[in-house]
Amino acid sequence: MQSAKNNAPLRDAGPIGGVYLAGDHPVDPAHRRAAEDDILAAADLRYMARAKRLMDIVISLAALAAFGLLLPWIALVIKLDSRGPIFFRQSRIGIDRRRYRRTDCESDGERRSIVYPGRPFDIVKLRTMRTDAEKDGPQWAKEHDTRITRVGNILRKTRLDEFPQFVNVLKGEMSVIGPRPERLCFIRQLEHEVPSYMDRLAVLPGITGLAQVVNGYDTDLDSVKRKVALDRQYIRGLGWKSDLRIFLMTFRVLFSGDGAH
């Protein structure tokens, strides 16, 4: 869930943290970069693998139960507002695990097996854009984005478009709180332009997180640099108190509609 204005100067958001290392998908120390070793050095692995996972399951079940009551009506207005499917699927990169899979971001039409920098999975959202939104290739979101439908604007402001991702959380592909998952094509570009960008892949990605509620959507390289700094700050933090703080900050975003362009 994205939030506040991303052109605001970066500030210290305090000791926010909470890293979730999936118990069934551990990061192999032999493949972890030195920077990631440092950033995970203070992690409370017992909390990350047990208590945080339990929190993810409880919150996801409650969120999906509430969302299920609204889904028939939301699906109806999406279909009435614009042509296209109700749900939107897109490949994203999760926690750092070396494996082979084909990419969907190649511009030349060639499809081949490549090494992913993290665990690939399909993210699920309610569709908020026109079906031809990427006819000119992958693009960042932008303010007053004309690709967003009328209903899509409402869904983004209320963050209802994000709720299907609680299914990804139940499957262990995401956490409720963590760095936002990114597409492979953007990762390949940004890992060379933003220092320590790959540190974000040391933990499970999240629906909400420190960078999401403080920085908002990515719109340019500067906003990505702010996001990475906040993600690294989040990963260094520890404990349920910091996760609770981010969770409460998320409700402020939900009710204010900040950053929903």
Secondary structure, DSSP 8 states (H G I E B T S, - for coil): ---S-TTS------S-B-----TTS---GGG--HHHHHHTTT--HHIIIIIHHHHHHHHHHHHHHHHHHHHHHHHHHHHHHSSS-SEEEEEEE-S---EEEE-S--TTS---EEEESS-EEEEEEE--B-TTTTTT------TT-TTB-HHHHHHHHHTGGGGGGHHHHHTTS-EEES---B-HHHHHHHTTTSTTGGGGGGS--EEE-HHHHHH-S--SHHHHHHHHHHHHHHHHB-SHHHHHHHHHHHHHHHHH-TT--
